[in-house]
Amino acid sequence: MDTMRDRFIATASQLLGEEPRLAVVLADISADGFAPARRAHPDRVINVGIREQLLIGAGAGMALTGMRPIVHTFASFLVERPFEQVKLDFGHQGVGGILVSAGGSYDWPAGGFTHMAPGDVALLDTLDGWTVHVPGHPDEAEALLREAVDGDDRVYVRLSLQANREARPVGGGTGFSVVREGRGGTVVAVGPMLDNVLAATEGLDVSVLYATTVRPFDAAGLRRAVGAGPGADVVLVEPYLAGTSTARANEALVELPHRVLALGVGRAELRRYGRMDEHLAAHGLDPQGLRERITGFLRA
């Protein structure tokens, strides 16, 4: 299976030949992958070098002229480093664009903490009007990118090397999808966390929801899943900063007594490079860690 980033490069390169207003703006990352597209469309594939503030400003400037920019680099350099430009050049100026990140929370541990971005979605959550997609499979990444290209709004697509074995239907405003039904609680698995959640909840009487579009948050879908009982137990399993969506879940269930367990990447920095699977285990996001924390919560 190709990676989400591979699929993104192939899909965006194809779309450049189909959508005359589409442009891709890079900051060295993935420049080699886009080399054929740059030769074919030299005026619409722009590499600004390692200047991430300029990356965002150039993309927003293209949007002001009516173009549809795809702006791409690692998540830490796309959201965190140029956050002021994201806030002002896109948000304050009221223009749309597509930010496509790579690297996830810890896809390349050898790069160190400078190349990790567990707080990217939480940071974007401080801004208004952003749609946030977290695909769990290359097919889903392609579908969500194609949908974003057709619009004019502000979209963030968060790509990762971690992926589920199978793709599921996404996009089209479908919200959270029900993967498994149960009566003893509701677990929301975001993007590439689904396979681990399904393994962790095997044999448990819980509902499992799958979320690839996390902003806007599917409040109605969560309310339907918890049902009309006297209370609700909800577990959020997100591949980024733990607690990022807790407030959204609480708002969705404000009229119902409920408890929320937020699982995700912890705030403490892990200072050994390791491997991606070791980071997952260290944050309790592997199947064993998830099962221990989910069952402990539901029994409490």
N, C-alpha and C positions, 0 to 999 in steps of 0.2 A: 504494500500500500504506500502511495506517495504521502508526503507530509502535507499539512495544511498550507505551509509556506510554499511548497512546490506547486500546489494546486492554485494558490493565489497568483503566483507569477504567471502560470500558464493561462489562467482565466483572464487576468487583467491584460495580458499581452494580446489575447484574442479580441477582447472588448475594445481595445484601442483601434482596431481595424473596422469595428462596427459602429462605434459611437464617436462622431467627429468632435464633440465637445469634451470628451474625456481626456484627462491628463494624469500622468503619474509623476510624483515628485519624490525623489530619493535623497538619502544622506549617506551614501556609499553602501549601506546595508542592502543586499540583494541586487547590487548594480550589475554584477556578472550575469545573473539570471535574466535581467531585462535588457541585456546588450542587443539581442536581435530586434526587440521592439524599439529600442532607441535608434537603431539604424533605419528602421522602417518609418519611424515617426519622430525625427530629431527635434521637432518643435513642441512635442507633447510628452516626451520622457526626459525629465530634467533631473540631473544629479547635482545638488548644491554642495556636496562634500560634507565633512563632519561639522556642520553648522546647523544645529537643530532648530534654533530660534528662526533662522532664515528659512528652514524647511517649512515651518508652519506659516510664516509670513508669505512666502511665495505661493503656497497652496491657497491661502485665503485671498491673495491678490488675484489669482486666476479665477477664483469663484466670483469675485467682484465684477469680472468681465463677462460672466455668464457661463464659464467653463465648469465642469464637474471634476474636481481634483481628487485623486487618491493619493494620500500622503502616507509614506511607509518608512518605518525603521523599527528597532527594538522598542519594546514598551517603555522602558526606563528613559529612552531618549525621545520618545514620541509624546508622552503625557507628562512625565515628571519634570524633565529638564526644561522644556519650553512651555510650561503650564501657563505663564502669563500671556504668551502669544495665543495659545488655544482659547483662553478666556476672552481676550480682547479682539484678536484678528478674526476669529470665527464668530464667537458669541456676541460680543459688543457690536460688531459690524453687521450682524444678522445675516450671515451668509452660510451656505451649506458646504459640506465636504465629507469625505470618507477617510477616517484615520484607520489604518490597518497595521496592527503591531505584530511583532514576532517575539519569541523569547519567553512569553508567559511570566510566571512567578519565579521559576528557577530552571528553565529548560537547559541553560548552559551554565552549570555551576562553576566550571573552570574559569568563567569570566569574572567571578566574584560578585560582590553585592552591587557594584556599579551596573551590572547587566541583569539585575533582578528587579521586578516591579510588582510585588504583591499588593501594593496600594493604589494601582492605576485606576481601577473601577471606582474605589471609594473617593479618589480625588476628582474624577470626572463627575461624580455624584453631587459635588458642590455646585455644578453648573446646570443651567436650565436648558432643556430642549435637546438633549443628546439621547439617541437610541443606542443601546449597547448590546452587541451580539457576542456570544461566547460559544462558538461551534464546538462540537465534540468529535467531529469527523471531517476529513477533507471534502466529502460530498456536501456536507452541511455548510462548510466554509464557502464553497463555490456558489451554492444556492443563495446564501445570505449576501454575498458580494454582488451577485447579479441583481438582486432585488434592490440593494442600496444604490447601485449605479443608475437605476431607473428613476430615483427620487431626486429631491433637491434639499433634503434636510441634513442635519448633522448626525453622522453615524460613526460609531467606533466598533471595529471588528477585531476581536482579541484572539489571535492564533497561538497554538501551542504544539509542541512535539508530542505531548500526551494526547492520546486519542482513544475513543471507544472502538470496539471491533466492528460494529455495524452502524450505518447511518440511519437516521430517522427523519421523517418529514418535518421540515422547518419552514419558517417564514410565513408570509401571507397573513400576518396578524393572528396566528393560531394560538399564541400564548403557551402556557405550560401544558404538556401532554401527559396523560395518565399511562404509565408503563405497567404498574402493578397496583391492585386494589387490596385494601385491608381495613381493619377497624381499630387497630391499636395505636394509631399515630400516622403522621404524614411526613415523609422525607422528600425534600426538594433537592434533586441532584442537578448541578449546573454544568453544562458542557461536558468536558472530558472526565468529570467525576462519576458519570453514570455507571460504567462497568464496575468500578470499585464499590459503589453504593449497592448495586444489585447483588454483588457477591457478599457484601457485608450484611444485607438484610434477608438473605436466603433463609426461608423457613419462618421468618417473623411475620406476624399479622399486622403489616403496615402497608399503607399506600405509598407508592413512589411516583413522584412527578418529575418530568424532565424539562429543563429550562435551557434554551439557547438564547432567547432574547430576554435579558434581565432588566432592561430599562426600555420602555416602561415596564414596571413590575406588574405581573398578572394577578392583581388582587382578587378579581372575580374567580379566576381559576383556583386560587388557593382556598377561597371560601367554599367553593363547591366541593373541593376535595375533602375538607375537614368535616363536611356534613352539618347536620342540624342538631348535633348532640349538645349536652350541657357544657362542654368544654373541648379544648383541642390541644394536642401536643404536636409541635412542628419542629422538625430538624432541617436546618439549612446547611447544605454541603457545597461550599463554593471553592473554586481553585485559586482564589486570591485571598485577601485579608479577611480573616474570620470576623463576622459581624457586619460585613458590608451591607447586607440586605435586612438586618434585624429590624430596623425602624420601618422599612416597607412592609414587612410581615406583620409587625405590631399594628400598623395603621390598617392593614387589610382585615385584621381580626379584632378591631377595637371594640366591637359590640359583643364579643364572645370571650368568656374567661379562657385564657390560653397560656401556654408556656412555649418558649422558643429556645432551642439549643442551636447556637451558631458555630459551625465547624468550618475551618479553613486554615489559611496560613497564619501562624502566630506572629506576634509583633517582635519577639526576640530574634535577633540576627543569628543565624547559624554560621559560624566562622570557619568551618571546614568545607572545602569545595564539594567533595563527594560526588554522587551521581543523582540524577533526578529521582530515581526510585528511593534512594536513601533520604532525600528531602521529604518525599511523600510520607515515608514511614516516620520520620522525625516529627512531622506536624500531625501525625495521627490520621493521615488521609489514605493510607493503604487499607485493604479490606479488614484486616485484623484490628487495626486501631479504630476504624469507623465502627465496627461491630461492638467493641467494648464500650465506646462512649455512647452509642445509640441505645444499646440495651440497658446500660446503667441509667441513662436519662429516663427511659420509658418505665423502668421499674421504680423509680424514685417517687 
